Amino acid sequence: MTQAEDEAFEAYVGDQLDAVERRLSAITLTAANPFLAEAAEHIIAAGGKRFRPMLVAVTSQLGPQPNDAAAQIAAVVVELTHVASLYHDDVMDDAALRRGVPSANAAYGNSTAIMVGDWLFARASNQVATLGNDFVRMQADTFAELVTGQIDEMRGPQPGHDAMLHYLNVVAGKTGALIRTSAVFGAMTSGASREVLDALAQFGMQIGVVFQLADDLMDIMSDDSGKAPGTDLREGVSTLPTLMLAASEDSDDDELKSLIAGDLADDDVLARTLAMLRANHVIEEARADIVQRAELARKQLDLLPDGAATRALSRLCDEVVSRSN
């Protein structure tokens, strides 16, 4: 019976995500001119994991009064917010690829990408207003956390501050906050109790950090992640493996440290650095850290009601970890 319930629940989530896709496409059609509609659709149409809308759909069944229409709007809000942040991130990072296609800044220029990102944020605000003040307040607070995380990343750790703690705080702000809000939004649309909302907030933040740590590891390990491998290395962005490497006292790591600290503009040098990092002990250490954090997230599920939605969240912990393998 449990397997049948889980399969039926998976089908339900799939139907919800299909409805969210239709709503996202409809929103881009509200743009004032065809060029804006095209630019706004550019990254949305490229697809992506839709991790945040999926979380909304799953947690929307954890309260006593599920409301599919409200959950779909909440899912649209978090995805629009996420996509808008990608437009801005790609300008800041001078990225060439996003989700396997040319980034918006590469396709349309930096100024257009920034303005389209702003337009998408505005559309998210318009949608969240239909859900009520509590949703608006949480969305605004989440947006502030996201921006703060981005600024902290730009500034880097300040003198005397722990680089690893700084990195984890950045990850919590840039990624964890919106994933946390996605988990809570879904449950809010179904009238879930405060205890459930609090547990989901903890789960969402923790699994959001795991999601980003795994994503950062994919930048090193995967040649099929939707962006050029080694992008973070080339841009000098610190991630879990490189921070672990920096803290290593093993003299065998000195050559790799020097390469990472040097100029990686040359493709051959970047490829050599990537190969050495992939073979280094810090990769397995980073994977072990990710697994441990995922288990801490899973423990929050003990506070949720038994059922297909909670089991889906538990499986999600394993799926997020598998991205780092």
Helices and strands as residue ranges (DSSP letters): H 2-28, H 34-45, H 51-59, H 68-93, E 97-98, E 101-102, H 104-108, H 110-128, H 133-155, H 163-171, I 172-176, H 177-189, H 194-221, H 231-235, H 240-247, G 251-253, H 254-261, H 267-278, H 281-299, G 300-303, H 308-322
